[in-house]
Amino acid sequence: MTILRNWSLTRILQVSFGTFLIGSFLLHGDDVSSLAFGGLLLLMGLLNIGCPLGACAVPIKRPNSQEKPASTTEVEYDIVAPNAHH
């Protein structure tokens, strides 16, 4: 289950701040945007979705010494020039 795995500091902060904003809305009747933003942060943190702090880059796959190198194929190109005769 995604909710119980891979907790990082960023994820904990998302859930904490989201909970704070929702609680602030419920207790003090703050602006509805705090409820919406708090709900968004809370869901992103709980479901581990989104790119918090721009950390959504795909890790670079490094080839193992056991893997075979990818085969390359030579490609031959022909130069096509416009016909000089009309």
Secondary structure by P-SEA (a helix, b strand, c coil): ccccccccaaaaaaaaaaaaaaaaaaaccccaaaaaaaaaaaaaaaaccccccccccccbbbbccccccbbbbbbbbbbbbccccc
